[in-house]
Amino acid sequence: MQTAGLYTGLAGIGFVLHETYVATGDTRYRDGARRAVTRIHEQAREVGAGVEWIDSTDILSGSAGTGLFLIYAADRMEKLLVGNGHTVPVLWIVTPITVWITGVDPI
């Protein structure tokens, strides 16, 4: 399983892919960034009133960096591909992070 961290995992990969999409307009990079957000969402585990991806809370490899990327994604990415080819706003996954996609078609 790929870690979710900003420096060492999916959050960093997603950030670089989205910035590359912005610079080049190549939709393959946008799609890769969206997949990173989806995988991060799938790897989240509920803890108390929130979620985490790893026991560490540091900015580079822990949940803080992952959360920072998700805030970036909510601000910069418009839609996210989910099951059955449907799209939802990234914001639905990120804010609040404890709201989970239920499989119900929101469109």
C-alpha positions as CSV (number, residue, x, y, z in Angstrom):
1,M,0.0,0.0,0.0
2,Q,1.3,3.4,-0.9
3,T,1.6,5.8,2.0
4,A,-0.5,9.0,1.9
5,G,2.2,11.5,3.1
6,L,3.0,14.7,1.5
7,Y,6.8,14.1,1.1
8,T,6.8,10.3,1.0
9,G,3.5,9.3,-0.6
10,L,0.3,9.9,-2.5
11,A,-0.3,13.5,-1.3
12,G,3.0,14.6,-2.8
13,I,2.4,12.7,-6.0
14,G,-1.1,14.2,-6.3
15,F,0.3,17.7,-5.7
16,V,3.0,17.3,-8.4
17,L,0.6,15.7,-10.9
18,H,-1.9,18.5,-10.5
19,E,0.7,21.3,-10.8
20,T,2.1,19.5,-13.9
21,Y,-1.5,19.5,-15.3
22,V,-1.8,23.2,-14.6
23,A,1.5,23.9,-16.4
24,T,1.0,21.7,-19.4
25,G,-2.8,21.3,-19.8
26,D,-2.2,17.5,-20.3
27,T,-5.3,15.8,-18.8
28,R,-3.4,12.7,-18.0
29,Y,-1.7,14.6,-15.1
30,R,-5.1,15.9,-13.9
31,D,-6.6,12.4,-14.0
32,G,-3.6,11.1,-12.0
33,A,-4.0,13.8,-9.4
34,R,-7.7,12.9,-9.0
35,R,-6.8,9.2,-8.6
36,A,-4.4,10.2,-5.8
37,V,-7.2,12.0,-4.0
38,T,-9.4,8.9,-4.4
39,R,-6.7,6.6,-3.1
40,I,-6.1,8.9,-0.1
41,H,-9.8,8.9,0.6
42,E,-9.9,5.1,0.4
43,Q,-6.9,4.7,2.8
44,A,-8.3,7.0,5.5
45,R,-9.3,5.4,8.8
46,E,-11.7,6.9,11.2
47,V,-10.2,8.0,14.6
48,G,-12.4,9.8,17.0
49,A,-14.3,12.6,15.2
50,G,-11.8,12.7,12.3
51,V,-9.6,10.5,10.2
52,E,-5.9,9.6,9.8
53,W,-3.7,7.8,7.4
54,I,-0.7,7.0,9.7
55,D,0.0,7.3,13.4
56,S,2.4,10.2,12.7
57,T,1.0,13.7,12.6
58,D,4.0,15.5,11.0
59,I,3.7,17.6,7.9
60,L,6.1,15.6,5.7
61,S,5.1,12.0,6.1
62,G,2.1,12.1,8.5
63,S,-1.5,13.0,8.4
64,A,-0.9,16.7,8.7
65,G,0.8,16.8,5.3
66,T,-2.0,14.6,3.8
67,G,-4.6,17.0,5.2
68,L,-2.7,19.9,3.7
69,F,-2.8,18.4,0.3
70,L,-6.5,17.7,0.6
71,I,-7.1,21.3,1.5
72,Y,-5.1,22.2,-1.7
73,A,-7.1,19.7,-3.7
74,A,-10.4,21.1,-2.5
75,D,-9.3,24.6,-3.5
76,R,-7.7,23.7,-6.9
77,M,-9.4,20.7,-8.2
78,E,-13.0,20.9,-9.4
79,K,-14.3,17.4,-9.8
80,L,-13.3,13.9,-8.7
81,L,-14.1,10.7,-10.5
82,V,-15.9,8.2,-8.2
83,G,-17.4,4.8,-8.8
84,N,-19.6,4.1,-11.8
85,G,-18.0,7.0,-13.8
86,H,-19.8,9.6,-11.7
87,T,-18.0,12.8,-10.6
88,V,-18.4,14.8,-7.4
89,P,-16.7,18.0,-6.2
90,V,-13.4,17.3,-4.5
91,L,-14.8,19.5,-1.7
92,W,-17.4,16.8,-0.8
93,I,-14.6,14.5,0.2
94,V,-12.3,17.0,1.8
95,T,-14.6,19.4,3.8
96,P,-15.5,18.0,6.2
97,I,-13.1,15.1,5.8
98,T,-15.4,12.9,7.9
99,V,-18.1,13.0,5.2
100,W,-17.8,9.8,3.2
101,I,-19.1,9.0,-0.3
102,T,-22.0,6.7,0.2
103,G,-22.4,5.3,-3.3
104,V,-25.6,7.3,-3.9
105,D,-25.5,9.2,-7.2
106,P,-25.3,12.9,-6.1
107,I,-25.9,14.2,-9.6
